[in-house]
Amino acid sequence: MREGLIRNACALLLREGYAAFYCAGTRGCFDIVARREGELLLLKVFENIDALTGQQALDLRKIALMFGAKYFILGEATKEERMRDGALYERHGVPALSLKTFGEIISESVYPEVRKFKTFSVAIDGKKLAVARQEMGLSLSELAEKAGISRETLYRYEHGRTGASEENVEKLERLLDADVRKQIDPFEGKALRVDERTVFSVMGFESVKAKSAPFEFAAKERSRVIAGEEMDVRTMRKRAGIYGKISEIFDSSACFLLRESARDVIEGIPVVRKKEMKEMRKPRDLLKLIEERGE
């Protein structure tokens, strides 16, 4: 089931003009990386979206913010029910969608109008609601009486403080003869920047360290870098192909950071020794070394 969902997601991305790569066998915080022109996507796929862990969510958000990517969970169900198409769910701060809903976003730029927290609620455009009410010559109190909704609740609708039940939205739209719904942008109001203290910081990179990604570090200055740290040769050889594909999608450099190594390159991925990093002072020092060893 999960593998089928991943295949369908990749096929959808390719149809919509994305370059996409499935990070098979990594069990990381994302399964699919994709790019269309300057837009980057990181996707984690589950049958049951409640399987996402807090650590995976944290790492997914950090990497996405570092590289300016959008990030989603794609799934089919929660522990309680099958996911509803056209609705936005959320787990550990990560937006979650059905495949059909995700398809509407990337193909038509149509975002959900309905959010599921404990119950389903419809997002209301407070400005549209206020304008429609005023054009009908109604006060908040008068509209509240006609709709059978409290004045306080209407006030909260108009000021964007709460969503509404489908029943209440239908009442308001019927009374005002107006569409008062709005699409929900899951990234509106989210943090736009993240930076942690890592081995890349002394060179002037912004960077994060992840525990559940296919790589340990994501860094950027003018260019992006992904890096793996201290692993056995067999694991590095396995990861090298994945690093190459991910870095191609990210338009980034990739390297292994090792204390000691007799090799400068492992399966096409440059090796940077930690003692070499200690001598570097600027991002270009590292980027130049990676470029030279990757040739």
Summary of the structure (lengths in Angstrom):
residues: 295
radius of gyration: 23.4
end to end distance: 40.6
largest distance: 79.9
contacts: 927
relative contact order: 0.11
helix: 39%
strand: 24%
